[in-house]
Amino acid sequence: MAAVGTWAFSEPAVDRLRCLISAGRHATDAVEEALAEVENDPETGHHIVGRGGFPNSGGVLECDAAIMEGRAGRFGAVAALRGVGSPVHVARRVMDRSPHSLLVGEGAVAFAKEQGFTVEPNDSMLTAHSTQAYQEYVDKQQRVSGHDTLGLIALDNMGNITVGVSTSGAPFKSPGRVGDSPLPGCGLYAENMVGAAAATGDGDKIMCYCPSFHVVQLMKQGSSPSDACQAVLDGIIRRTSPDRCFEIGLIALNMKGEVGAASSVEFPYTCWNQDKASVEKRTNRPHSILSDGGGNRK
């Protein structure tokens, strides 16, 4: 059993995964529940996830979420979804009950209503903090930086591996903009008997490289999660040049419970496995075979 999450604010979610899978819960149920708790907490909105996140350029909060199991063909996602505080719940329903795999915009809202979800007015999705930030954007064109997608991976005691991601996307983005997060192979990927990976960062750039798919394929060929993440990052750097690489962080977990990460920026993440009593905080510092080797990981 093991779990890993992107960014330092994932610690409560990874601890929740620890509790759930230790109690025998299926990895998919655990990932859905842990993600939803963060999504629906207005206090975590400033991390660009769920309720309280930053709205688009029109002042409307649109969220993306996806969930993918290691079993073949098990994927569901929503994008540009409005009015639902925990979009991962809708993504799970897409996976379980829809003939489709990805629903967006008005179609995602209509499906959510059909499935019995309450679609709230936009005002109830925003907080004082996100409303003030939007007003400053309108008045002064003052932007907020950050690409803090929450990605979670869980391996349960039955050998099931599941990855889920959630984000409200780039602050003040164009209406309808969708990044890498809900796209399989880009923001997330999982394969039974191998492992899973998730990405976070500049989604408009990340989606051009399908990094999560490539990380899992390298693990399938025998690479450790750390080596696979670093190899994929190095490949991206080769194509963009070290001084122009965009913000990206990668996490991975294999079926042995081994965790790895790589990033173009300082990237805190959290992890746990069954040999540990509590969640561990780690920080990945940029280190590439293309650099002078001055970075380090711990």
C-alpha positions as CSV (number, residue, x, y, z in Angstrom):
1,M,0.0,0.0,0.0
2,A,1.2,3.5,-0.8
3,A,0.1,7.0,-1.8
4,V,1.6,10.2,-3.2
5,G,0.4,13.7,-3.8
6,T,1.5,16.9,-5.6
7,W,2.5,20.0,-3.6
8,A,2.8,20.4,0.1
9,F,-0.9,21.1,0.5
10,S,-1.6,17.5,-0.5
11,E,-0.5,16.3,3.0
12,P,-4.0,16.1,4.5
13,A,-5.2,14.3,1.4
14,V,-2.4,11.8,1.4
15,D,-3.0,11.2,5.0
16,R,-6.6,10.6,4.2
17,L,-5.5,8.1,1.6
18,R,-3.4,6.4,4.2
19,C,-6.3,5.9,6.5
20,L,-8.7,4.8,3.8
21,I,-6.5,2.2,2.1
22,S,-5.2,0.9,5.4
23,A,-8.9,0.3,6.3
24,G,-9.3,-1.8,3.2
25,R,-10.9,0.7,0.9
26,H,-10.5,0.4,-2.9
27,A,-7.9,2.8,-4.3
28,T,-10.5,4.5,-6.6
29,D,-12.9,5.2,-3.7
30,A,-10.0,6.5,-1.6
31,V,-8.7,8.8,-4.3
32,E,-12.2,10.1,-5.1
33,E,-12.9,10.8,-1.4
34,A,-9.6,12.4,-0.6
35,L,-9.7,14.7,-3.7
36,A,-13.3,15.7,-3.0
37,E,-12.5,16.8,0.5
38,V,-9.9,19.2,-0.8
39,E,-12.0,20.4,-3.7
40,N,-14.9,21.4,-1.6
41,D,-12.9,23.2,1.1
42,P,-12.9,26.9,0.3
43,E,-9.7,27.4,2.2
44,T,-7.8,25.4,-0.4
45,G,-9.2,27.4,-3.3
46,H,-6.1,29.6,-3.3
47,H,-4.2,26.5,-4.4
48,I,-6.2,26.6,-7.6
49,V,-8.4,23.6,-6.7
50,G,-12.2,23.5,-6.6
51,R,-14.4,25.8,-4.6
52,G,-12.8,29.1,-3.9
53,G,-10.5,28.8,-6.9
54,F,-9.8,31.7,-9.2
55,P,-12.5,32.3,-11.8
56,N,-12.0,32.7,-15.6
57,S,-11.7,36.1,-17.3
58,G,-15.5,36.5,-17.2
59,G,-15.6,35.9,-13.4
60,V,-16.9,32.4,-13.6
61,L,-15.3,29.4,-11.8
62,E,-14.7,26.5,-14.2
63,C,-13.1,23.3,-12.9
64,D,-11.4,20.3,-14.4
65,A,-11.1,16.8,-12.8
66,A,-10.3,13.3,-13.8
67,I,-9.9,9.8,-12.4
68,M,-8.2,6.8,-13.9
69,E,-7.8,3.3,-12.8
70,G,-5.0,0.9,-13.8
71,R,-7.6,-1.4,-15.3
72,A,-7.8,-0.9,-19.1
73,G,-10.5,1.5,-20.2
74,R,-11.4,2.9,-16.8
75,F,-11.2,6.7,-17.1
76,G,-13.6,9.5,-16.5
77,A,-13.2,13.3,-16.7
78,V,-15.0,16.6,-16.7
79,A,-13.7,20.0,-17.9
80,A,-14.9,23.6,-17.7
81,L,-17.5,22.3,-15.2
82,R,-19.4,25.1,-13.5
83,G,-21.3,25.1,-10.2
84,V,-20.1,21.8,-8.6
85,G,-17.9,22.0,-5.5
86,S,-16.4,18.5,-6.0
87,P,-15.9,17.9,-9.7
88,V,-14.1,14.6,-9.1
89,H,-17.4,13.1,-8.0
90,V,-18.8,13.9,-11.5
91,A,-15.7,12.6,-13.1
92,R,-16.2,9.3,-11.3
93,R,-19.8,9.1,-12.5
94,V,-18.6,9.7,-16.1
95,M,-16.3,6.7,-15.6
96,D,-18.9,4.5,-14.1
97,R,-22.2,5.5,-15.8
98,S,-21.5,7.4,-19.1
99,P,-20.7,5.8,-22.4
100,H,-18.3,8.7,-22.8
101,S,-15.0,9.4,-21.1
102,L,-14.8,13.2,-21.1
103,L,-17.6,15.7,-20.8
104,V,-17.1,19.5,-21.0
105,G,-18.9,22.7,-20.3
106,E,-22.6,22.7,-20.6
107,G,-22.6,19.0,-21.4
108,A,-20.8,18.3,-18.1
109,V,-23.2,20.4,-16.2
110,A,-26.2,18.6,-17.8
111,F,-24.7,15.2,-17.0
112,A,-24.1,16.4,-13.4
113,K,-27.8,17.4,-13.0
114,E,-28.9,14.1,-14.5
115,Q,-26.9,12.3,-11.9
116,G,-28.5,14.2,-9.1
117,F,-25.7,16.7,-8.3
118,T,-26.7,20.1,-7.1
119,V,-25.4,22.8,-9.5
120,E,-24.8,26.0,-7.5
121,P,-24.8,29.6,-8.6
122,N,-21.4,31.0,-9.3
123,D,-21.3,33.3,-6.3
124,S,-21.5,30.4,-4.0
125,M,-18.4,28.9,-5.7
126,L,-16.2,31.9,-5.0
127,T,-14.8,33.2,-1.8
128,A,-13.9,36.7,-0.6
129,H,-10.3,35.9,-1.5
130,S,-11.0,34.7,-5.1
131,T,-13.5,37.5,-5.6
132,Q,-11.0,40.2,-4.5
133,A,-8.3,38.7,-6.7
134,Y,-10.7,38.8,-9.7
135,Q,-11.6,42.4,-9.0
136,E,-7.9,43.3,-8.9
137,Y,-7.4,41.6,-12.2
138,V,-10.3,43.6,-13.7
139,D,-9.2,46.9,-12.2
140,K,-5.5,46.6,-12.5
141,Q,-4.8,43.6,-14.8
142,Q,-3.0,42.2,-11.7
143,R,-2.6,38.4,-12.3
144,V,-2.1,35.6,-9.8
145,S,0.7,33.1,-10.5
146,G,0.4,29.4,-9.9
147,H,-0.5,26.1,-11.4
148,D,-1.2,24.0,-8.3
149,T,-3.1,21.0,-9.7
150,L,-3.7,18.5,-7.0
151,G,-2.7,15.0,-8.2
152,L,-3.2,11.9,-6.0
153,I,-2.1,8.3,-6.6
154,A,-3.1,5.4,-4.4
155,L,-2.1,1.7,-4.4
156,D,-4.4,-0.4,-2.2
157,N,-3.8,-3.8,-0.5
158,M,-5.5,-5.6,-3.4
159,G,-3.0,-4.3,-5.9
160,N,-5.4,-1.7,-7.5
161,I,-3.7,1.6,-8.5
162,T,-5.7,4.7,-9.2
163,V,-4.8,8.3,-10.0
164,G,-6.9,11.4,-9.8
165,V,-6.4,15.1,-10.5
166,S,-8.3,18.3,-9.9
167,T,-7.8,22.0,-10.7
168,S,-9.7,25.2,-11.3
169,G,-7.1,26.0,-14.0
170,A,-5.0,29.0,-14.7
171,P,-6.3,32.1,-12.9
172,F,-8.5,34.4,-15.1
173,K,-8.1,32.0,-18.1
174,S,-10.2,32.4,-21.2
175,P,-13.7,30.8,-20.7
176,G,-13.7,27.2,-21.9
177,R,-9.9,26.8,-21.5
178,V,-8.8,23.3,-20.6
179,G,-5.3,22.4,-19.6
180,D,-3.6,19.0,-19.3
181,S,-5.2,17.8,-16.0
182,P,-8.3,16.0,-17.4
183,L,-6.5,14.6,-20.4
184,P,-5.3,11.0,-20.2
185,G,-1.6,10.6,-20.7
186,C,-1.1,14.3,-20.1
187,G,-2.3,15.1,-16.6
188,L,-2.5,11.5,-15.4
189,Y,-2.1,7.9,-16.5
190,A,-2.3,4.5,-14.8
191,E,-1.7,0.9,-15.8
192,N,-2.1,-2.1,-13.6
193,M,1.0,-4.2,-13.0
194,V,3.1,-1.1,-13.7
195,G,2.1,2.0,-11.8
196,A,0.7,5.5,-12.3
197,A,1.8,9.1,-12.8
198,A,0.5,12.7,-12.5
199,A,1.6,16.1,-13.7
200,T,1.2,19.6,-12.5
201,G,2.4,23.0,-13.8
202,D,1.7,24.9,-17.0
203,G,-1.0,22.8,-18.5
204,D,-1.1,24.5,-21.8
205,K,2.5,23.4,-22.3
206,I,2.3,20.1,-20.5
207,M,-0.4,18.7,-22.8
208,C,2.0,18.9,-25.8
209,Y,4.3,16.3,-24.3
210,C,2.0,13.6,-22.8
211,P,4.4,13.2,-19.8
212,S,2.3,11.0,-17.6
213,F,1.9,8.4,-20.3
214,H,5.7,8.4,-21.0
215,V,6.6,8.0,-17.3
216,V,4.4,4.9,-17.0
217,Q,5.8,3.5,-20.2
218,L,9.4,3.9,-18.9
219,M,8.4,2.2,-15.6
220,K,6.9,-0.6,-17.7
221,Q,10.3,-1.0,-19.3
222,G,12.0,-1.3,-15.9
223,S,12.8,2.2,-14.8
224,S,12.3,3.3,-11.2
225,P,9.7,6.0,-10.7
226,S,12.4,8.6,-10.0
227,D,14.4,7.7,-13.1
228,A,11.3,7.6,-15.2
229,C,10.2,11.0,-14.1
230,Q,13.6,12.5,-14.6
231,A,14.0,10.9,-18.0
232,V,10.7,12.4,-19.2
233,L,11.7,15.8,-17.8
234,D,15.1,15.6,-19.5
235,G,13.4,14.8,-22.8
236,I,11.2,17.9,-22.5
237,I,14.2,20.1,-21.6
238,R,16.0,18.8,-24.7
239,R,13.1,20.0,-26.8
240,T,12.7,23.4,-25.1
241,S,16.2,24.2,-23.9
242,P,17.1,24.4,-20.1
243,D,16.6,28.2,-19.9
244,R,13.2,28.1,-21.5
245,C,11.5,25.1,-19.9
246,F,8.1,25.8,-18.5
247,E,6.9,24.9,-15.0
248,I,6.2,21.2,-14.6
249,G,6.2,18.7,-11.8
250,L,5.8,15.0,-12.1
251,I,5.1,12.3,-9.5
252,A,4.9,8.6,-10.0
253,L,4.2,5.4,-8.0
254,N,4.9,1.8,-9.1
255,M,3.4,-1.4,-7.9
256,K,6.2,-2.0,-5.4
257,G,5.1,1.2,-3.6
258,E,8.2,3.1,-4.7
259,V,7.7,6.9,-5.3
260,G,9.5,9.3,-7.6
261,A,9.4,12.9,-8.8
262,A,11.1,15.3,-11.1
263,S,10.5,19.0,-11.8
264,S,11.7,22.1,-13.5
265,V,11.0,24.2,-10.3
266,E,11.3,23.5,-6.6
267,F,8.5,21.0,-6.1
268,P,7.3,19.9,-2.7
269,Y,5.2,16.7,-2.6
270,T,4.0,14.2,0.0
271,C,4.0,10.4,0.1
272,W,3.4,7.4,2.3
273,N,3.8,3.6,2.2
274,Q,2.8,0.8,4.5
275,D,6.2,0.7,6.1
276,K,5.7,4.3,7.5
277,A,3.6,5.4,10.4
278,S,2.9,8.9,8.9
279,V,3.0,10.9,5.7
280,E,6.4,12.1,4.6
281,K,7.1,15.5,3.1
282,R,9.7,15.7,0.3
283,T,11.0,18.4,-1.9
284,N,12.3,17.9,-5.4
285,R,14.8,20.4,-6.7
286,P,15.5,20.8,-10.4
287,H,18.2,18.5,-11.5
288,S,18.8,17.5,-15.1
289,I,21.5,15.5,-16.9
290,L,21.6,18.6,-19.1
291,S,22.5,20.9,-16.3
292,D,25.6,21.4,-14.3
293,G,24.4,18.9,-11.7
294,G,24.0,21.6,-9.1
295,G,20.4,20.5,-8.2
296,N,19.6,17.8,-5.7
297,R,16.7,15.8,-4.4
298,K,15.9,14.6,-1.0
